[in-house]
């Protein structure tokens, strides 16, 4: 497969907006995965992300292989920790939670992941992960034991994103968190998008198609849908 990061960069240059559907293996029933894949195929999705803050099931490899047999979209790991690495995927977001100060999620888990990643052919995409306050405690906040950035402090969000870019991250991911009550503020998306050169990913708290469009209009290059699609596989037909 062609280098996925190069494809994302090219899409940004062409102002082609991308869409990822995030699947949490803990919330997937393999007996109904064929129907799920069909719904994804019928959607405007360009990527499938796999992962969660905590994954306790062991179906990830089987899930990825099932998707690959029935769908041509690239599969990208979005891992909460090194135990979620699978060599069956195409790429991995090598996440650093740069909005927090818990060293486990800044560098410790990354170090532990290296010996595993070195044994795979996964494309590794360094990603600065920024958690934004969303009106409720999300799984990311609870598991990582970090505080999200104040949703009203746009300057801090921008400085954090720019720090990630200066550190060499290839992507910046503004995240409100799974099941967030409030989406990342549109003015924050716009400010960050206008002041970084690398692609901007945005997710969490999007509940309808207008929410996706609003994120695109504000400058997001790739939008991630998770909970809304989990709760309604007909999300894109609404």
C-alpha atoms as one frame of an Amber mdcrd trajectory, in Angstrom:
protein
   0.000   0.000   0.000   1.170   3.497  -0.814   2.530   5.467   2.124  -0.545
   6.565   4.102   1.041   9.689   5.499   1.939  10.828   2.002  -1.691  10.338
   1.027  -2.842  12.479   3.961  -0.362  15.202   3.036  -1.494  15.122  -0.588
  -5.131  15.308   0.460  -4.359  18.370   2.581  -2.632  20.052  -0.355  -5.639
  19.314  -2.559  -8.093  20.441   0.146  -9.585  16.949   0.085 -11.213  16.273
   3.439 -10.762  12.848   5.030 -12.989  10.863   7.392 -12.075   8.014   9.741
 -14.456   5.699  11.557 -13.027   4.623  14.905 -13.882   1.082  15.995 -13.320
  -0.062  19.574 -12.774  -3.856  19.622 -14.481  -4.038  23.024 -17.685  -2.788
  21.418 -17.650  -5.040  18.354 -19.550  -8.312  17.952 -17.691 -10.434  15.406
 -20.968 -12.178  14.566 -22.343  -8.921  13.147 -19.116  -7.428  11.798 -20.055
  -8.175   8.167 -23.037  -5.837   8.432 -20.846  -3.222  10.109 -18.288  -3.400
   7.299 -21.066  -2.993   4.723 -22.231   0.190   6.473 -18.673   1.529   6.488
 -18.292   0.697   2.784 -21.460   2.659   2.052 -20.241   5.653   4.071 -17.899
   8.469   2.957 -15.141   7.105   5.224 -11.596   7.152   3.873  -9.908   5.383
   6.805 -10.733   2.956   9.599  -9.123   3.535  12.999  -8.960   0.651  15.490
  -8.448   1.097  19.228  -9.656   2.471  22.530  -8.458   3.871  25.822  -8.624
   0.368  27.273  -9.166  -2.769  25.189  -9.839  -5.936  27.177 -10.936  -8.311
  24.417  -8.525 -10.288  22.249 -10.422 -10.044  18.958  -8.389  -7.190  17.453
  -6.365  -9.279  14.974  -9.439 -11.223  13.897 -11.427  -8.014  13.516  -8.759
  -6.406  11.327  -8.460  -9.484   9.117 -12.236  -9.640   8.723 -12.327  -5.992
   7.696  -9.467  -6.462   5.231 -11.243  -9.356   3.538 -14.316  -7.234   2.903
 -13.125  -3.627   2.701 -10.305  -1.798   0.933  -9.993   1.148   3.320  -6.642
   1.524   5.120  -6.664   0.376   8.741  -4.817   2.546  11.236  -4.205   1.620
  14.867  -5.222   4.206  17.462  -3.805   2.478  20.549  -4.346   3.306  24.186
  -1.194   1.372  25.142   1.374  -1.012  23.585  -0.817  -4.084  24.169  -3.083
  -2.852  21.363  -0.438  -3.097  18.633  -1.336  -5.471  15.800   0.852  -6.308
  12.828  -2.315  -6.982  10.808  -3.052  -3.241  10.387  -1.517  -0.908   7.807
  -0.302   1.891  10.063  -0.257   3.151  13.627  -0.707   6.581  15.117   2.352
   6.736  17.384   0.631   8.897  19.971   2.137  11.221  22.538  -0.394  12.832
  24.888   1.204  16.272  24.752  -1.688  17.994  26.527  -0.936  16.008  29.698
   2.059  15.679  31.971   1.872  11.967  32.746   5.223  10.642  31.530   3.675
   7.213  30.795   1.708   8.728  27.927   4.398  11.195  26.869   7.276   8.726
  26.443   7.099   5.598  28.657   4.569   3.604  26.625   6.262   4.728  23.437
   9.564   3.255  24.613   7.821  -0.008  25.547   6.163  -0.129  22.135   9.392
   0.096  20.144  10.519  -3.570  20.429   7.066  -4.669  19.292   6.859  -2.154
  16.442  10.305  -3.106  15.168   8.971  -6.601  14.451   6.137  -5.293  12.280
   5.795  -3.629   8.883   3.431  -0.985  10.259   3.796   2.543   8.958   4.507
   4.618  12.072   2.965   8.097  12.096   4.092  10.314  14.979   1.027  12.104
  16.352   0.708  14.861  18.939  -2.470  14.018  20.858  -4.228  16.924  22.588
  -7.185  16.305  24.882  -9.678  19.178  25.092 -12.191  19.743  27.916 -15.597
  18.463  26.791 -18.013  18.869  29.682 -17.574  15.378  31.117 -14.782  13.065
  32.241 -13.878  10.978  29.206 -12.238   7.557  29.113  -8.976   9.115  27.920
  -8.898  11.478  30.883  -9.729   8.706  33.338  -7.246   6.165  32.005  -4.362
   8.573  31.350  -4.891  10.428  34.628  -4.337  13.728  32.851  -6.372  16.919
  32.735  -7.701  18.122  29.377  -6.864  21.622  28.192  -9.366  24.359  29.042
 -11.664  24.644  26.021 -11.647  28.429  26.400  -7.857  28.759  26.425  -7.265
  28.885  22.687  -3.737  30.221  23.034  -2.653  27.252  25.156  -4.149  24.806
  22.681  -2.312  26.529  19.843   1.004  26.631  21.695   0.639  22.927  22.550
  -0.065  22.039  18.924   2.864  24.134  17.725   5.128  22.513  20.315   4.092
  19.118  18.967   4.897  20.253  15.454   8.300  21.595  16.544   9.027  18.290
  18.294   8.571  16.559  14.952   5.030  15.200  15.154   3.600  14.502  11.707
  -0.013  14.981  12.781  -1.846  16.946  15.458  -5.004  15.389  16.880  -7.463
  17.614  18.797  -9.664  15.243  20.792 -12.701  15.957  22.940 -12.814  12.302
  23.986 -15.132   9.361  23.445 -18.720  10.231  24.271 -17.849  13.884  24.854
 -20.740  16.220  25.663 -19.119  19.073  23.755 -17.131  19.062  20.554 -13.748
  20.767  20.185 -14.548  24.502  19.821 -14.654  25.516  16.168 -12.632  28.651
  16.861  -9.913  26.444  18.401  -9.855  24.215  15.322  -9.580  27.284  13.093
  -6.790  28.874  15.127  -4.701  25.699  15.205  -5.344  24.883  11.543  -4.243
  28.346  10.447  -1.023  28.226  12.443   0.457  24.763  11.858   1.730  23.251
   8.624   1.049  19.585   9.375  -2.387  17.918   8.979  -4.954  18.440  11.740
  -7.167  15.603  12.988 -10.268  16.350  15.057 -12.602  14.001  16.911 -14.876
  13.453  19.874 -18.393  14.687  20.490 -19.529  14.852  16.870 -23.138  13.691
  16.752 -24.332  14.539  13.231 -23.239  15.246   9.669 -23.342  18.986  10.264
 -20.767  18.532  13.025 -18.416  16.901  10.523 -18.936  19.716   8.040 -18.381
  22.359  10.715 -15.042  20.770  11.598 -14.034  20.702   7.935 -15.079  24.318
   7.428 -12.994  25.319  10.456  -9.870  23.699   9.037  -9.818  20.041  10.104
  -8.104  17.852   7.515  -9.401  14.554   8.898 -12.407  14.047  11.178 -12.883
  10.967  13.370 -16.311   9.506  14.180 -16.576   6.890  16.909 -19.413   6.798
  19.437 -22.013   8.297  17.106 -21.411   5.555  14.540 -21.272   2.856  17.231
 -24.676   3.961  18.484 -26.163   4.274  15.007 -24.662   2.382  12.088 -27.034
   4.356   9.847 -25.391   7.597  10.950 -24.487   8.581   7.391 -27.990   7.865
   6.083 -29.719  10.093   8.604
